[in-house]
């Protein structure tokens, strides 16, 4: 199948930028109507329903992947990531949280070096160094009066996302699984811890409102369900490196939307840090693209 851009590919990419980038702002707004755990569970249940319908209509295999790794994937990628990022958004700005969560590739590199024995190229170490410098600028450890709790939670979200990536990589090397079906089942198992954790986050009972409904539909159906379908579609049109390079626009879109919709203006240090993290992400995606062209 051709890896070149097409109009449908460009539209799919734009949809993903807007939906995944906008989801940070929508979730931030939704936390005014539900707790971090409540909204996370609502989003996950709607995403499961959406992916289930997509799987049935596309006649993809619904057979559950191996339970233990799939449950661990759900525990990290769904329960851990959703809860940590929602808590981070409740305590801090949507734009900064999105950038900190997208440090995930750097944690993945370091974890892969330790647990999978993968060696890093010099340029990848450079990217890790740039990302670390960017983190320092964003966190501003010399100024502890800021939203440090939100920052730590967001970085934690990126870290559990990276752990999920390592689990998924090991799972795929040992078993043949359909990616969309795996996403469905890990979300299903990940919803269980979210449900069990609800009593630990006391909140007012949910009261129906149109605002909560639209937030839940956007986060669950668009970002959680159709967003994953769009991502799967992109991977069939573009190489993994090119798709990764283009997905860098998501945190940039989130920062811009947070600026316009929520009035979140980054400080000079935060802006510098976000720029360094984005540059580091670009280096990593560029390395992947270079490897693909070399092999091709």
C-alpha positions, 0 to 999 in steps of 0.5 A: 500500500502506498505510503504517500500523502493523499487527501484522505490521509491529510484529512485523517491527520488533521482530524487526529490533530484536532481531536487528540489535541483538543481532548486535553482542553475538553477534559480540563473543562469536563473536570468542572462537572465530574471528578478525575476518576468519574470522567476517566471511567466515563471516557473509557466506557464510551471508548470501549463501546465505540471500539466494540462497534467498530470491531463488530462492523469491520469483522475483526477478530474479537478473541481476547489476547493473553490475559496477564499482559493485556491486563497489565497494559490496561492497568498502565495505558488505560487506568494509570494514564487516564487517571494520572493525566486527569488528576494533572489537568485538575491541578494544572494547565492543559497545554503544559500537561499535554507536553509533559505527557508527551515525554513518553518516548524518552521514558520508553527509550530508557526503559527499552535500554534497561529491560529490552537491551536496546542500544541507543544511538548518539542522536537518541541520547542527544534527544534524551538530554534535550528533553531533560533540559526541557523538563527542567525549564518547564518544572522550574525547580528553582521556583517551587511556588508553581503547579509542581503537583500537576507537573509530577502527575503529568510526567507520571502519566508519560512514564506509565504510558512508556511502561505500557509501550514496553509491555505492548512491544513484548506482547507483540513479539510473543503473540500475534495480535490485532492492534485494534482488538488489543486496544479494545481488550486492554481498555476493557480490563483497564476500566476495572481498576478505574471502577474500583478506585472510584471510592478513593476519590470522593466526589459529588454524585454525577448530575446529568448536564449537556456539558458533561454529555458533550465532554464525555462524547468527545473524550470517549467516542471521538478521542478514545474510539474514533481517534484510535481508528484514525491512528490505525488508518494513518499507519496503513498510509504512512510509515511509522516514522512519518506518522510519529513525526506528524503526531508531534503536532498534537501537543502543539495543537493542545498548547495553542488551543489552551492559549486561545480557549483557556487563556493559558499563556506559557511563561518564558521558561515553560515556552523554552522547555516546551520548545526543547521537548518538541525539538527532542521529539522531532529528533526521535521521529527523524531517527525512525524515519532515517532508519526506515529509509535506510532499510527500504 
